Amino acid sequence: MTLSGLLFQYSCSYGDTKMGAMDGIQGMVAGYFASPKGQEAIRSFLSSPQGKVAIDSYLSTPGGQQMARLLLLRALDGLNIPEEVKEQIRTALAEAGT
């Protein structure tokens, strides 16, 4: 199965009210994404033209914007930049999210 197929399958099951039946598949998908092979597949997909279109499409939605803010806030902690710059970014993201 392709990465986009796995992502589609995972996203469809995420909102399913029968989550108990999907736990095994979700666990397998999460395990794959956490593995070196899965991470390389993700990098490869996100670097592809199809991946770029998918990301741009997702980021144009309100949910995509919210997810991007959450990821950026989380990523800031791991960046080697001055704390004052991090705080400026956090403030700008908070203002944009309101």
Backbone hydrogen bonds in HBPLUS format (Angstrom, degrees):
<---DONOR---> <-ACCEPTOR-->    atom                        ^
c    i                          cat <-CA-CA->   ^        H-A-AA   ^      H-
h    n   atom  resd res      DA  || num        DHA   H-A  angle D-A-AA Bond
n    s   type  num  typ     dist DA aas  dist angle  dist       angle   num
A0006-LEU N   A0002-THR O   2.97 MM   4  6.33 154.0  2.04 149.2 156.2     1
A0007-LEU N   A0003-LEU O   2.85 MM   4  6.12 161.5  1.88 155.6 160.7     2
A0008-PHE N   A0004-SER O   2.89 MM   4  6.04 157.9  1.93 144.5 150.7     3
A0009-GLN N   A0005-GLY O   2.90 MM   4  6.07 164.9  1.93 148.4 152.7     4
A0010-TYR N   A0006-LEU O   2.84 MM   4  6.00 160.3  1.87 149.7 155.5     5
A0011-SER N   A0007-LEU O   2.81 MM   4  5.97 163.8  1.83 150.9 155.6     6
A0012-CYS N   A0008-PHE O   2.91 MM   4  6.07 155.6  1.97 151.2 157.7     7
A0013-SER N   A0009-GLN O   3.09 MM   4  6.24 155.0  2.15 143.7 150.2     8
A0014-TYR N   A0010-TYR O   2.92 MM   4  6.02 136.1  2.11 145.3 157.6     9
A0016-ASP N   A0013-SER O   3.11 MM   3  4.94 153.8  2.18  99.9 108.0    10
A0021-ALA N   A0018-LYS O   3.10 MM   3  5.76 133.4  2.33 117.2 126.7    11
A0022-MET N   A0019-MET O   2.92 MM   3  5.05 136.4  2.11 102.4 115.6    12
A0023-ASP N   A0019-MET O   3.07 MM   4  6.19 118.7  2.46 152.0 167.4    13
A0026-GLN N   A0022-MET O   2.87 MM   4  6.07 172.6  1.88 166.9 169.5    14
A0027-GLY N   A0023-ASP O   2.79 MM   4  5.90 154.9  1.85 148.2 155.3    15
A0028-MET N   A0024-GLY O   2.99 MM   4  6.22 152.5  2.07 142.5 149.8    16
A0029-VAL N   A0025-ILE O   2.85 MM   4  6.13 161.0  1.88 155.9 161.1    17
A0030-ALA N   A0026-GLN O   2.82 MM   4  5.98 166.5  1.84 151.3 155.4    18
A0031-GLY N   A0027-GLY O   2.86 MM   4  5.98 156.8  1.91 143.7 150.5    19
A0032-TYR N   A0028-MET O   2.90 MM   4  6.10 154.7  1.96 145.6 152.5    20
A0033-PHE N   A0029-VAL O   2.88 MM   4  6.14 165.6  1.90 156.3 159.8    21
A0034-ALA N   A0030-ALA O   2.99 MM   4  6.15 139.8  2.15 141.8 152.5    22
A0035-SER N   A0031-GLY O   3.15 MM   4  6.30 123.3  2.49 136.6 149.8    23
A0035-SER N   A0032-TYR O   3.09 MM   3  5.21 144.0  2.22 101.5 112.1    24
A0039-GLN N   A0035-SER O   2.84 MM   4  6.09 160.0  1.87 159.0 164.8    25
A0040-GLU N   A0036-PRO O   2.98 MM   4  6.16 152.5  2.06 144.5 151.5    26
A0041-ALA N   A0037-LYS O   2.98 MM   4  6.23 151.5  2.06 143.0 151.2    27
A0042-ILE N   A0038-GLY O   2.92 MM   4  6.20 152.9  2.00 147.5 154.7    28
A0043-ARG N   A0039-GLN O   2.93 MM   4  6.19 165.0  1.96 147.5 151.4    29
A0044-SER N   A0040-GLU O   2.86 MM   4  6.01 162.7  1.89 149.2 154.4    30
A0045-PHE N   A0041-ALA O   2.89 MM   4  6.05 161.5  1.92 146.6 151.8    31
A0046-LEU N   A0042-ILE O   2.83 MM   4  6.02 172.8  1.84 160.4 162.3    32
A0047-SER N   A0043-ARG O   2.99 MM   4  6.06 135.7  2.19 141.7 152.9    33
A0048-SER N   A0045-PHE O   3.05 MM   3  5.18 146.7  2.16 102.9 113.0    34
A0052-LYS N   A0048-SER O   2.95 MM   4  6.24 157.7  2.00 154.7 160.6    35
A0053-VAL N   A0049-PRO O   3.05 MM   4  6.29 157.2  2.10 146.9 152.6    36
A0054-ALA N   A0050-GLN O   2.93 MM   4  6.16 159.4  1.97 146.8 152.8    37
A0055-ILE N   A0051-GLY O   2.89 MM   4  6.11 163.0  1.91 152.5 156.5    38
A0056-ASP N   A0052-LYS O   2.93 MM   4  6.06 169.4  1.94 149.9 153.3    39
A0057-SER N   A0053-VAL O   2.87 MM   4  5.98 158.2  1.92 148.7 155.2    40
A0058-TYR N   A0054-ALA O   2.93 MM   4  6.12 160.9  1.97 148.0 153.3    41
A0059-LEU N   A0055-ILE O   2.80 MM   4  5.98 165.9  1.82 159.1 163.1    42
A0060-SER N   A0057-SER O   3.28 MM   3  5.33 146.0  2.40  97.0 106.7    43
A0061-THR N   A0058-TYR O   3.07 MM   3  5.60 165.5  2.10 116.8 120.8    44
A0065-GLN N   A0061-THR O   2.93 MM   4  6.22 153.3  2.00 153.2 160.5    45
A0066-GLN N   A0062-PRO O   2.99 MM   4  6.26 157.6  2.04 147.9 153.7    46
A0067-MET N   A0063-GLY O   2.93 MM   4  6.14 159.3  1.98 146.3 152.0    47
A0068-ALA N   A0064-GLY O   2.89 MM   4  6.04 156.9  1.94 145.7 152.2    48
A0069-ARG N   A0065-GLN O   3.04 MM   4  6.30 158.0  2.09 147.0 152.2    49
A0070-LEU N   A0066-GLN O   3.06 MM   4  6.36 160.3  2.10 149.1 154.2    50
A0071-LEU N   A0067-MET O   2.89 MM   4  6.15 162.1  1.93 154.3 159.0    51
A0072-LEU N   A0068-ALA O   2.84 MM   4  6.01 160.7  1.88 151.4 157.1    52
A0073-LEU N   A0069-ARG O   2.92 MM   4  6.09 162.2  1.95 150.9 155.7    53
A0074-ARG N   A0070-LEU O   3.05 MM   4  6.24 156.7  2.10 144.2 150.7    54
A0075-ALA N   A0071-LEU O   2.81 MM   4  5.98 157.9  1.85 150.3 156.9    55
A0076-LEU N   A0072-LEU O   2.96 MM   4  6.09 143.9  2.09 146.7 154.8    56
A0078-GLY N   A0075-ALA O   3.02 MM   3  5.51 139.0  2.19 112.2 122.7    57
A0079-LEU N   A0076-LEU O   3.13 MM   3  5.27 156.5  2.19 106.1 113.3    58
A0085-VAL N   A0082-PRO O   3.05 MM   3  5.41 128.3  2.32 105.9 118.6    59
A0086-LYS N   A0082-PRO O   3.14 MM   4  6.56 157.4  2.20 150.3 157.0    60
A0087-GLU N   A0083-GLU O   2.91 MM   4  6.18 156.3  1.97 149.9 156.1    61
A0088-GLN N   A0084-GLU O   3.05 MM   4  6.28 149.6  2.14 138.5 146.3    62
A0089-ILE N   A0085-VAL O   2.99 MM   4  6.28 157.1  2.04 151.1 157.0    63
A0090-ARG N   A0086-LYS O   2.85 MM   4  6.14 161.2  1.89 152.6 158.1    64
A0091-THR N   A0087-GLU O   2.92 MM   4  6.09 159.9  1.96 147.4 152.5    65
A0092-ALA N   A0088-GLN O   2.95 MM   4  6.17 161.8  1.99 146.8 151.9    66
A0093-LEU N   A0089-ILE O   2.88 MM   4  6.10 159.3  1.92 154.1 159.7    67
A0094-ALA N   A0090-ARG O   2.92 MM   4  6.10 154.7  1.98 147.1 154.1    68
A0095-GLU N   A0091-THR O   2.94 MM   4  6.17 159.3  1.99 151.8 157.1    69
A0096-ALA N   A0092-ALA O   2.96 MM   4  6.12 153.5  2.04 144.2 151.6    70
A0097-GLY N   A0093-LEU O   3.02 MM   4  6.12 134.5  2.24 138.2 149.5    71
A0098-THR N   A0095-GLU O   3.38 MM   3  5.57 164.1  2.40 104.3 108.9    72
